[in-house]
Amino acid sequence: MIFLFVGLVKVSMGGGTIVCTMYSHTYNTIISLENLLFAWKEFRHGKRKRHDVQLFERNLVVNIQLLHERLVTKIYSHSSYEAFNISDPKPRNIHKASVRDRIVHHLLYSALYPYFDTKFIHDSYSCRVGKGTHRALRRFERFGRKVSRNDTRTCWVLKCDIRKFFASIDHTILKEILARHIYDTDMLWLLGQIIDSFPNGLPLGNLTSQLLVNVYMNECDHFVKHTLKMKYYIRYADDFVFFSHDRKELETLLPKVERFLKEQLALSLHPDKVFIKTLASGVDFLGWVHFLTHHVLRTATKRRMLKRITTHPTVATIASYKGMLEQGNGYKLSKKLYV
């Protein structure tokens, strides 16, 4: 089967438009001026007031043409990053690329996402159109009901978390995975420029990183589904859970998953964030503590939310948290948000 990239067509996906692959053209089609301009329009959405974006736009035609020439001649080289820290909710180090490089990120993401999304398993929920935390939480609830047979038998859950996920992505392994799907050497060269622009792992700030970590972990997803034959499995980024009515099955499963992650992906599980427990006792997943019949907001998340609303009581902040609380049993807490 040939997996070459194709002519690009615009298709609607949720709130925006992306470039979709048709599998007949390659690198030169993807880096066309038309697609670079489209990537620019996608990138600048919601950012037009930022100083670096305004500077780039002042000489837009020249800047886009220069970027195109560098891509055509393959003298393009990714610039350095601007680092800053955020709390989301824990402290994170974000690396911001230049406007020029972020346009290339959007270009690659638009070309790659439609293809790779068809290769991902159904129960991978992070950074995917039509997925997200809300659907992952609903799937968790459904699996809990199925495995427990509507609370008529014990449901055990194995919860896993990757240690230093983004920082641990191995460049060589990632490029080998991409090469199994992409036969165009120029396309692989450009992806290599993005991947190797960061010394260790992948930067949290890159749009391409969101897709590439899913491509990376898709290897584990397929191992779980096709080799281990685990039916009840959900992954959101580096958090994933297994459901079973048999605790011993999960105990046997864990070292197999650990071995695969270590040997095939050079990843390790976080020693303090791996556990097996009953769903009836409450399982912490994606900010909520899940039980057989409901899920409630994690205490730490609740405290952080109330603190945030106290310090930044904007309409947008309150509306965002109200939407989050609608995903679970947060009615009483949501009443506190009315101001």
C-alpha positions in Angstrom: 0.0 0.0 0.0 1.4 3.4 -1.0 1.0 6.2 1.6 2.1 9.2 -0.5 0.6 12.6 0.2 -1.8 14.0 -2.3 -3.4 17.0 -3.7 -5.0 19.1 -1.0 -8.6 19.9 -0.7 -10.4 22.0 1.9 -12.9 20.2 4.1 -14.9 21.3 7.1 -14.0 19.8 10.5 -16.0 21.1 13.4 -15.3 24.8 13.8 -12.8 25.3 11.0 -11.4 24.1 7.7 -8.4 21.9 7.2 -6.5 20.6 4.3 -7.3 17.0 3.6 -5.1 14.5 1.8 -6.2 12.6 -1.3 -3.0 10.5 -1.7 -1.5 11.3 -5.1 0.8 14.3 -4.7 3.8 14.8 -2.4 6.1 17.4 -0.8 6.0 20.0 -3.7 2.2 20.1 -3.6 2.0 20.4 0.1 4.4 23.4 0.2 2.7 25.3 -2.5 2.2 29.1 -2.1 -1.6 28.5 -1.9 -1.2 26.0 0.9 1.3 28.3 2.7 -1.2 31.2 2.5 -4.0 28.9 3.8 -1.7 27.7 6.7 -1.1 31.4 7.5 -4.8 32.2 7.7 -5.3 29.2 9.9 -2.4 30.2 12.2 -3.3 33.9 12.5 -6.9 33.2 13.7 -7.2 34.8 17.1 -3.6 36.1 17.1 -3.8 39.2 14.9 -3.2 41.6 17.8 0.1 39.9 18.8 3.2 41.9 18.0 5.2 39.2 16.2 2.1 38.3 14.1 1.7 41.9 13.1 5.4 42.2 12.1 5.1 39.2 9.9 1.9 40.5 8.3 3.4 43.8 7.4 5.6 42.1 4.7 3.3 39.1 4.3 3.9 38.5 0.6 7.7 38.7 0.9 7.8 36.6 4.0 5.6 33.8 2.5 7.6 33.8 -0.8 10.8 33.6 1.1 9.5 30.7 3.2 8.3 29.0 0.1 11.7 29.4 -1.6 13.5 28.0 1.5 11.2 25.0 1.5 11.5 24.4 -2.3 15.3 24.5 -2.1 15.4 22.7 1.2 17.5 25.3 2.9 14.8 25.8 5.5 16.0 25.5 9.0 13.8 25.8 12.1 14.5 28.8 14.4 15.1 28.7 18.1 12.3 28.8 20.6 11.1 31.3 23.2 10.6 29.6 26.5 8.1 30.5 29.2 6.3 28.9 32.1 2.6 28.3 32.8 0.5 26.5 35.4 -1.9 24.1 33.6 -2.6 23.1 36.3 0.9 22.0 37.3 4.0 24.1 36.2 4.9 23.5 32.6 7.7 24.8 30.4 6.3 25.9 27.1 8.4 26.6 24.0 7.1 29.1 21.5 8.3 28.9 17.9 8.6 31.9 15.5 5.7 32.9 13.4 7.4 31.5 10.2 7.9 28.1 11.9 4.4 28.0 13.2 3.1 28.5 9.7 5.1 25.4 8.7 3.6 23.5 11.7 0.1 24.3 10.6 1.0 23.3 7.0 2.3 19.9 8.2 -0.5 19.3 10.7 -3.1 20.0 8.0 -1.4 17.6 5.6 -0.8 14.8 8.1 -3.8 14.8 10.4 -6.5 13.5 8.0 -4.3 10.5 7.1 -3.1 9.6 10.6 -6.5 10.1 12.2 -7.8 7.1 10.1 -5.0 5.0 11.7 -5.8 5.8 15.3 -7.9 3.5 17.3 -11.4 4.6 18.2 -10.6 5.0 21.9 -7.8 7.5 21.6 -9.3 10.8 22.6 -6.6 13.5 22.9 -6.3 16.3 20.3 -8.7 14.7 17.8 -11.6 16.2 15.9 -14.9 14.9 17.4 -13.1 13.4 20.5 -11.8 15.3 23.6 -12.3 14.9 27.3 -16.1 14.9 27.3 -16.3 11.9 25.0 -13.5 10.1 26.9 -15.5 10.5 30.1 -18.6 9.1 28.5 -16.7 6.2 27.2 -15.2 5.6 30.6 -18.7 5.5 32.1 -19.9 3.1 29.4 -17.0 0.7 29.9 -17.6 0.7 33.6 -21.2 -0.3 33.1 -20.3 -3.0 30.6 -17.5 -4.6 32.6 -19.5 -4.5 35.9 -22.6 -5.7 34.1 -24.5 -2.8 35.5 -23.0 -3.1 39.0 -23.6 -6.9 39.3 -19.9 -7.8 39.5 -16.7 -6.1 40.4 -15.0 -3.9 37.9 -11.3 -3.4 38.2 -9.4 -0.6 36.6 -5.7 -0.4 35.8 -4.7 3.3 35.5 -1.3 4.2 33.9 0.6 7.5 33.2 3.7 8.0 31.2 6.6 9.6 33.0 7.8 12.9 31.5 5.8 12.2 28.3 6.7 15.0 25.9 10.3 15.1 27.1 10.7 11.4 26.6 9.7 11.1 22.9 12.7 9.5 21.1 13.4 11.3 17.8 14.9 8.3 16.1 12.0 6.1 17.0 9.5 8.7 16.0 11.1 9.3 12.6 11.2 5.5 12.0 7.5 5.3 12.7 6.8 8.2 10.3 8.9 6.5 7.6 6.7 3.4 7.7 3.8 5.6 6.6 5.4 8.3 4.4 7.6 7.3 1.5 8.4 10.8 0.3 11.9 11.6 1.4 11.4 15.3 1.1 8.4 15.2 3.4 10.4 13.1 5.9 13.2 15.7 5.7 10.8 18.5 6.6 9.4 16.5 9.5 12.9 15.8 10.7 13.6 19.6 10.7 10.6 20.1 13.0 11.4 17.1 15.3 15.1 17.9 15.6 14.5 21.6 16.3 14.1 20.6 19.9 16.9 18.9 21.7 15.0 16.5 23.9 11.6 15.1 23.2 8.9 17.4 21.7 8.0 20.9 22.7 4.6 21.4 24.3 4.0 24.6 22.3 4.1 23.1 18.8 0.9 22.2 17.0 2.7 19.4 15.4 3.7 17.9 18.8 0.0 17.2 19.5 -0.3 15.0 16.4 3.2 13.5 16.7 2.7 12.2 20.2 -0.5 10.5 19.1 1.4 9.0 16.2 4.0 7.8 18.7 1.5 6.3 21.2 -0.6 4.8 18.4 2.1 2.0 18.4 1.1 1.2 22.0 -2.6 1.5 21.2 -2.4 -1.1 18.5 -0.2 -3.4 20.6 -2.9 -3.2 23.3 -5.8 -3.9 21.0 -4.3 -6.4 18.5 -1.6 -8.2 20.5 -3.0 -8.1 24.1 -6.6 -8.2 22.8 -7.8 -5.7 25.4 -11.3 -4.6 24.5 -11.9 -2.1 27.3 -9.1 0.4 26.9 -9.1 4.3 26.8 -6.2 6.6 26.2 -6.0 10.4 26.5 -2.5 11.7 25.7 -0.3 9.9 28.3 -3.1 8.8 30.6 -4.7 5.4 29.8 -6.9 2.9 31.6 -7.9 -0.7 31.2 -11.1 -2.3 32.5 -11.5 -5.9 33.6 -13.7 -8.0 35.9 -10.5 -10.0 36.8 -7.8 -8.2 38.8 -5.2 -10.9 37.9 -5.7 -10.2 34.2 -4.7 -6.6 34.8 -1.7 -7.6 37.0 -0.5 -9.9 34.2 -1.1 -7.1 31.6 0.9 -4.4 33.4 4.5 -5.8 32.9 3.7 -6.5 29.2 2.7 -2.9 28.7 5.7 -1.7 30.6 8.0 -3.9 28.5 6.5 -2.7 25.2 6.8 1.0 26.2 10.4 0.5 27.3 11.7 -1.6 24.4 9.7 -0.2 21.5 9.1 3.5 22.5 11.8 4.2 25.1 9.1 5.3 27.6 8.5 4.5 31.2 5.4 4.6 33.4 5.3 7.1 36.3 5.9 5.0 39.4 3.5 7.1 41.5 0.7 7.2 39.0 0.1 3.5 38.3 -2.6 1.6 40.3 -5.2 -1.1 40.1 -8.4 -0.5 42.1 -12.1 -1.2 41.9 -14.3 1.3 40.2 -16.6 1.2 43.2 -13.8 2.8 45.3 -13.3 5.7 42.9 -10.9 6.0 40.0 -9.1 9.3 39.2 -9.1 10.0 35.5 -9.0 13.2 33.5 -9.7 15.4 36.5 -12.7 13.5 37.8 -13.1 10.7 40.3 -15.2 8.0 38.7 -17.6 5.6 40.5 -20.0 3.0 39.2 -22.9 5.4 38.8 -21.4 8.9 38.6 -18.2 10.9 38.7 -17.3 13.9 40.8 -14.7 16.6 40.4 -11.3 15.9 41.8 -10.7 17.8 45.0 -7.5 19.5 43.7 -9.3 20.5 40.5 -12.2 21.9 42.5 -9.8 24.0 44.7 -8.0 25.3 41.6 -11.2 26.2 39.9 -12.5 28.2 42.9 -9.2 30.0 43.2 -9.1 30.8 39.6 -12.6 32.2 39.6 -11.7 34.3 42.7 -8.6 35.8 41.1 -10.0 36.1 37.5 -13.8 36.3 37.8 -14.4 36.9 34.1 -17.5 35.8 32.2 -15.4 33.6 29.9 -13.7 31.9 32.9 -17.0 31.2 34.7 -18.6 29.9 31.5 -15.7 27.6 30.8 -15.9 26.0 34.3 -19.7 25.7 34.1 -19.2 23.8 30.9 -16.7 21.5 32.5 -19.0 20.9 35.5 -21.8 19.8 33.2 -19.7 16.8 32.3 -20.3 15.2 35.7 -22.1 15.6 39.0 -21.2 19.2 39.5 -24.7 20.8 40.0 -24.1 22.0 43.6 -20.7 23.3 42.7 -21.9 25.1 39.6 -24.4 27.0 41.7 -21.5 28.7 43.4 -20.3 30.1 40.0 -23.3 32.4 39.6 -22.2 36.0 40.2 
